[in-house]
Amino acid sequence: MSWQLASFVVLGAVLLGGFAWYERSRPPSQIVALVAALAALAVAGRLVLAAIPNVVATTDIVIFSGYALGAAPGFAVGALAGLISNFWLGQGPWTPWQMAGWGLAGVLGAALARATGRRAGRIELTLACGFAGIAYGALLNFSLMVSYGGEFTLDRWLTLEARAVPFDLAHAIGNVTLALVAGPAMVRMLMRFRERFEFRWRPAAEGGTKGPGLAGAATAILVLLLAYSVIAPTPAGAKSPPAAWLLAAENRDGGFSATPGEDSNTQMTGWAMLGLEAAGLNPRDSQGPTPATYLRRNVGDLRAATDLALAILALQGAGADTRRFAGRDLVAELAAKRRRNGSYEGWPNPTAFAVMALRGAGAGGRTGRSLVWLRRVQGADGGWGSVPGEPSDPDSTGAVLEALAGSRGTRRGVRFLRHSQQGSGGWALGAGGAVNSQSTAWAIQGLLAAGISPSSVQMGGRSGLDYLAARRARDGHYRYSSSSDQTPIWVTAQVLAAVNLKPFPLAAVPRSGGAGGDASSAGGSGGKSDGSGKGGAAAPPERFAGERAKRNGNSPGGKSSEAGVREGSGAAPAPGEQATPEPRRVSSTADAPQGDSGDGGGTSPLIPLAIAVGAAGLVAGGTWIIGRRMLW
């Protein structure tokens, strides 16, 4: 049994055992109503404070419920609070872990009641709530390794713990504050309810116990649905947290900027459209001005070859007609900018983007000379630089590999990417530069275009996808690097294509039938790419479908949203753009020491053993408790 499967078995045992425990306790109708009311209060305690990073009233409410009502009702309050609140905050593979974490907080409250004879004072309640905040964070950090895969070592878990210190402390401090202020009063109120209802577990009648009935069947169905949410792929078009974050960053004019709060521009709007499309969302499916509306209104800004190519790629992915867009034939205009030697602007990046755009628009027959030029300026090390003759870099190499799409010259380019990968699993903009998310995303897309699985290209046991997973913030956006959160919209938009394993050009995303307000001409060029440049957008290799399903839409723990600090403006340049210096100040929010730049260790044999022991303990303990039918 693999450690992932063992983890899911333990998780399922906790949830199934907890709900079965509550069902077999035969709670009176008053307690059922009180559990529902407390679960609703716990949900409100999470939603009301959602704007404050990782501060929730849910944990304290669940602990107080378990303290006053018992372990089974406390577990039910916590598990229901995690499930129901995520209907607003987003369901995903993190939901069962949150349910289990808060359910166990209810059991902790019951254990405190038993240990103190239900005479715990303000200090004891406060300590329990503070401990629960830290323990809950540890469980959710463990869930990251299960959800994302990769190495399963104590070192990796400790690294995740170090990164989460600010958030776990915020959770614990919030719990302590609420417990100090309102803990004893709330416990006294719940205890009065309990005494009035005379809540206790009664022995079963002679002749055996009754079956779980309808409630038990509903519980089994719920557990099956939760198990499916853990292992099933995210459906196409589902709003993953990064895509939802990106949508929320859209300006009122329908456009996007590199950093929230800044004015929109056509380049960032194009990147954002591509990111949404890679996540399965058509950016034209929204009310009011859409990104396509913004491009239409600012079509006069599309003059350079790179700007035209980016707009064509974005509009094709949205299903718009780029040959008749705002009275202009963008495809013909781009093709007219090709130089006699086949290049665009004499640089590899604009040339690569032009090739991808023309291929996606069904004009691949005009790219032959450009492909020859790209092969001619390939570096001796197999890569490409931003200018012919300059040192190769992963950004340019990744973009050119997408343009070549598996044709001659890609093998040496892949070799360059393998050799330039850093110990953290990511890539840097150039020699001596900082490893960052954008360069890593371009390298991943280049590998995909060459038919190479990104997970198979590792350094120190870490792949580029592992590096990007570590850069994902609590609110869903991707950080530029381990020490900087600059230009988060730009970074997130470019990373989305990589984590969804989709190289450019993207296939057109079907519209949801909603109310798109862009009035763009539909149709696009359609078709399938056959590698000859005669079709439409290229679909990613089918062999990556399983990997894409595994990684698409995963949340790194599902804790409360991070209010990311967005300082600086010097993001790594996209292919075809000039680099800007790193900002003098960098964001430190959610960035404790990463510890991911060294070599990874092997899998610790103690962790699978601990999982097995924990599973055995859960089964034995649950059997004993249900058999004795005792009330804590």
Secondary structure, DSSP 8 states (H G I E B T S, - for coil): --HHHHHHHHHHHHHHHHHHHHHHT---HHHHHHHHHHHHHHHHHHHTTTTSTT--SHHHHHHHHHHHH-HHHHHHHHHHHHHHHHHHH--STTHHHHHHHHHHHHHHHHHHHHHHTT---HHHHHHHHHHHHHHHHHHHHHHHHHHH-S---HHHHHHHHHHTHHHHHHHHHHHHHHHHHHHHHHHHHHHHHHHHHT-------TT-----HHHHHHHHHHHHHHHHHHHS---TT---HHHHHHHHT--TTS-B-SSTTS--BHHHHHHHHHHHHHTT--TT-SSSS-HHHHHHHTGGG--SHHHHHHHHHHHHHTTB-TTSBTTB-HHHHHHHT--TTS-BTTBHHHHHHHHHHHHHTT-GGG-HHHHHHHHHT--TTS---SSTTS---HHHHHHHHHHHTTSTTHHHHHHHHHHH--TTS-EESSTT--EEHHHHHHHHHHHHHTT--GGG-EETTEEHHHHHHHTB-TTS-B-SSSS---SHHHHHHHHHHHHTT--SS-------SS---S---B--------SSS-SSS----GGGHHHHHHHTT--SS--S--------------TTS------SS---TT-S----SS------THHHHHHHHHHHHHHHHHHHHHHHT---
